[in-house]
Amino acid sequence: MEKTNQPLYQQLMEDVRSQIENSLLLPGDKLPTEREFMQKYNVSRITVSKALNELKAEGLITRFPNKGSFVARSASPLAAAAQVPLEAPSVLLPASASAQLPAVPEGSTSDTAFTEIACILPSISDQFSLSMVNGILSAFPMDSYICHLFQSFNPSLENRLLQKCIDTGISGIVLFPQDQPFFSEQLLYLLLQKYPLVLIDRNLPRLDTSYVIGDNKTGGALCLRHLHALGHQRICFVSSARRNTFTVRSRIDGILQEAEARNIPESSITIWDFFNKHQPYVHYQKQMMKLIREERITAFIAAESTTCAYLYSLFVTMNLRVPEDISLMSFDKPLVESQRPDFFTHISQSEYLMGKEAGTILKHQIETRDPQVTHRVMSPLLEIRKSTRAIVL
């Protein structure tokens, strides 16, 4: 360190802060040990400890007993979680996402022992997942829990992340599993080991573990009931996942059972699965026009909010108006820049409460060492807005 009038601990702080601000140290990077800092800067342990505690109080680093100090987030917790690179270790968050971890008292050489948990979601980039994460975090006191947020993106990465949690001794996991028709060896291992694990939003049949889910079959029935009451007789269900995945299959079952109860022939319900919402709009224009003109589809149900947003934009490119020309509704609330947030009729799954319940169950499992399996099914709500309307004869 250069000789200045600053106290030594402040000089060390400025050096570390500069490396973080200039991206020489990135979120998740491990800092040198206290002994390494002492040797590098020729200072005492008290000086190093004070500098690191001050950096921690500012929220720039996070410290763990027997594991060391790590660079914390450089933006808001949830923004950092949404932007974390695939290969980053994780984003380390206090259990309360809006507060910092308390600083270690001066003179202390070790931190409070925190319980580390993990939250794994397919992505943390939309309002649904962010609200769910906030619900999970609300169940854990910030002074005793650390939450690692991971984005899995695909089944292969999900399996790697689960293995990482097993290998590093994470105390419990809330998992929003990939929507796939099977479960992995890692999940089976966790079950056999009676590991604290709670699935959220999706349960996996034949895997007897705790879960908190929305009632997807009832949600599908609510969609069909609403559209049929408006006079729609030919309806298309669109999903970006395959129809044999657990969530999609349950929603389709709910739609078809409600259609049968209303004497609507199954041939009047079109199922369009594995829809690729990353394709340019022109890719689907001809197929969409055929559905509307030849098959006389008058309403669409999107299985995902992002699929609904894509469909709305696709209709705009085709000069089709919602709801004047076509009715459109979704599971979860879509966000479209050109429309107000309250425009879309949707099935609300109370994702914040779902997350809070999952966090509460996991916390109980960890603290009581009780592997008892708990199932919670949250009732969906139909939120009727402006994107659906009655058929005009």
N, C-alpha and C positions, 0 to 999 in steps of 0.2 A: 504494500500500500504506500501511496505517496504521503510525504509528511505534510500535514495540514494542521489547522487549529481545531479540527473536529475531533471529538472523542474517538478512540479506536473502534468501538462497536458501531458507531455511525458510519465510519469509513467502510467497514466490512458490509454493512447494510447497503450502502450506496453502490458498492461493487456488484453485489448480488442483484439488487434492483435493476441496475443498468443492463445486466445480462438477460434478465427476464423481459425488460421493455424492448430490447433489441433482438428478441427471439433467439438468443444464444442458448437460453434455457426455456424449454417449452412446458406447458401444462402436463404433469405426470412425470417429468424428469426428476431423478433422484439427485439431491445435493450431496456434496462431500460430507463425510462424517465430521463430528466436532473435532476429533483428533487431527483429521486431515486439514481442516480450517486452521487449527492451531499451528500446525507445521508450515502451512503455506503462507500465513500472514504473520507468523511469529508473535502470537498473542496468547493470552491465558484462556482457559476453558470458560471462566466467568464472562469474559468479553464475547466469546463466540456464542455462548448460551443466551446472553442478553440480546445480541444482534438477531439471532434466529427467533427468539421469542417476540421481538418487536416486528419482524417480518411476518410472523404468524398472526400477530394482532392486527396487522394491516390487511390480512387475507391473501398475501402474496404466496405464502407457503403453508403447507400442512405438515404436522409432525406426528409420528406414530411410535409408541414404545417398542424398542427392540428392532425397529425397521428403518428408522431414519427420517429425514425431512425430504419433502417433495414439493415441486412447484405446483401451486394450486391453479384455479381457473384464472384466465386473464380477462374474462368478460363476466356477464351475469351467469349464475350457475346453470340455468336451463339452456341459455344460448350456447354455453360451452359444451353442454351435453349433446346438443344437436349437431355441433360441428366437430366433435372429436374424431380424429382419423381412425380408420379401421384398426391399424396396428398399435394405436396408443394403449398403454396399460389399462387406463380407465380415467374417468373424471371423478375426483374425490370430492364429495359434498358433505357438509354438515347435514344432519337429519333435517334440520330446518333450513330450507333453501334460501331464505331471506336473511339469515343471520350468520355471523362468523363464529368460529369456535373460540371459546375463551382462551386468553393468553395464559401461559404457565407463569405462576408467580416468580418474581425476580429471585435469583439464587437457586432455583430448582434446576435440576439437570435432567429430569425426565418428565414426560407428559402423563396425564391421566390415561388409564387404559381404556381405549374405546373398543366397542364391539363393531366389527366390520360386517356389513351386509352388501349384497349386490342386487341390483335391479336391471334385468335384461329385457329390452323391448326390441321389436323388429326395427323401429326407427323412433327418434324423438324429435320430430320435425313438424308436427301439426298440433292443433289445439287439443285434440282428443288425447294424444299421448302426453302432452305437457300437463294437462289437467290431471291425468291419471298419476303421473309422477308426483305432482304436488300432494295428491291424496295419500300416496304411499309414504312420503316424507313426513307428513303431518302426524303419523303414528309413532315416530321415533324421537325421543328427546335429543336435542342437538348437543347436549353436554356429555353424552355417553355412547352415541352411535355415529358411525361414518357410513355413508352410502356410496358405493361405486356404481355409476351409471354406464351401461354398455348398450350399444346399438348392434343388433345381430345381423340384420339385412337379409340373411339367407340361412338355410338349415345347417350348412357346413360350418359357418362362422358361429352360429348358436352353439353347436356341439363343442367347438374349440373354447368358447367362453365358459361354458359349463365346466369343462375340464380344467380351465385356468382357476376357476373358483374352488374346485376340489383340491387342486395342487397347492394353492396358496392359503388354504385354511379359512376361507370366508365362512362366517358363522351361520348364514342363512341366505336364501335367494327368493326374490319375487320374480317370476318368469312369465312374460307375455310370450307364449311359445309360437314359433313359426306355424303358419296354417298349412299343415301337411297331413297326409293320411296315415302316418305312423309316428312312433316316437323313438328316440335314440337310445343307444346303450348307456350314455351318460345319465339320462333321466332314469332309466331302470336301476342303475347303480345307486343313485341318490335315494330312490324308493327303498331299495333293499337295506341301505344303511340307516334308514329312518332319519335322513338328513332334513333339517328344517327347510321346507320348500312349499311355496304357495304359487299356484298358477293363477293368472289373471286374464280375464276376458275370453279365454279358451280353455276348455278342459279336454283331456285326452282319454277317450274311453279305453278301458282295460288298464289304465294307469291310476291306481287308487291313491291319489295324493290330494292334499287340500287345494281347493280352488274357489275363486270368486268370479262369477261370470254373469253376463246378461242372459235373459231368457230369449234366445235367438228364435226359437220356434214361435213363441208368442209375438215377437217383433215382426216376423214374416206375416203372421196372420193379421196383425194390425194394419200392415201395409195393404194387403189385399182387400181387407174389409173397408178401409178408407176409400180406395180407388173404385171399388165396386159400388159403394154408396153414391159416388159421383157419376155413375153411369158407364164407367170404363169396363169393357167386356174382353178386350184383347190387350194383354199386358206383357212387357218384357222385363225380365230380371237380369241384370248385368253385374258380373263380378270379375275382378282382376285375378282371383284365385280359381283353382279347379273346383268343379262341383262336388267332388268326392272328399274335399277337406271338411273337417268337422263343423266349423262355423257355417260355411256356405251351405252344406247339406241340411243343417238344422233350419236355416232360414228358408230354403227351398221347401222343406217338409211343411213348415208352417204355412207358406203360401198355397201349396197344393192342397193341404187338408182344408184350409178355409175355402178354397175354390170349390172343392167337392161339397162342402156343407152348403154352398150357395148355388149348387147345380151349374157351375161353370165348367165346361169340358176342359180336361187337361190340355187338349190341343190348342186352347186359347191362351195358354201361358207359355211364352217362349223363354228358354233359359240360354243365356249367352255367357259362358264362362271363359276363363283364361283370357279376358279382354286386356289388351296391352295399351295402357293409357300413356305410354311413352312414344307411340307412333304419331307421325304427323296426322293432322285431322283429315287430310285428303285421302288417307289410307282407308278410312271407314265411311266416307260420304256415300258411296254407291250402295254399300251394304245397308247403311242406315236408311237410305231412301227406299230401298226395297222393303224393309220391315214396315215402314210407315205407309207406303202407297199400296203395295201388293198384299201384305199380311195385315194391314189395317191396325197396326199397333197404335194406341192412343196415349199410353202411359208407360213410363219406365221407372223401375225401382233399382237404385244403385246399392250394391252391397257394401260399398265403402264411400266415405265422404270425398276422397280424392277422385274416385271414379265418377261420382256425381258431378264434381267440378269440371272434369274432362268432358263429360257428355254435354253439359250446358254450353261450354265453349264450342264444341263440335256443332251443336244446333245453331249457334250464332253464325258460324261459317256457312251454314246451309240455308240461312235466312228463315229459320224456324224459330217462332217465338214461344217462350215458356211463360205462362201456361196456355196462352191463346191457341197455339197449334199443337202443343204436346205437353202433357203433365209429367213432372219429374220429381221424385222424392228419393230419400237416402236413409241409410243407417248412419247416425251421427251427423252433426251439423257441418255442411260444406262451407268453405270460405272462398268466395270468388270476388276479385277486385272490383268488378263492374256491378256487383250487387250488394245490397245491405246484408248484414249477417243474419237478419231475421227473415230472409226471403224464402228459404227452402223449407218445405215440409220434410220432417225427418223423424226418425226413431231415436229418442234420447236414451242413452244407457247409463246416465248418472255416473260418468267415469271417475269423477273426483271421489264420490262415496265408494265406488268399487275399489279404487286404490287405497283409500283409508281403511276399508275393511280388510283388504289383503295384508296391509302393513300391520294391522292390529293382530291378525291371526299369526303372522310370522313372529312378531314380538313376543306373543304368548308362548309359542313353541320354543323360542330361544331361551327365554327367561325361566320357564318352568321345566324345560327339557322333556316336554310332553309331546310325543309324536302323534297324538290323536289327530285323525283326519277330520277336517271340517269342510263342509260344502255350503256355499252361499250362492243363491241364484237371485239376482237383482231384477225386479220387474221393470220392463221397458215402458216408456211413455211416448205416445204419439203427439208430436208437436206440429199442429196444422198451421201452415203459413201460406205464402202466396204462390208457390210454384206448382200447385195442383188446383184444378178447378173442374166443375161439372162439365160433362159433354154437352155441347150446344147442338141441338138437332136442327 
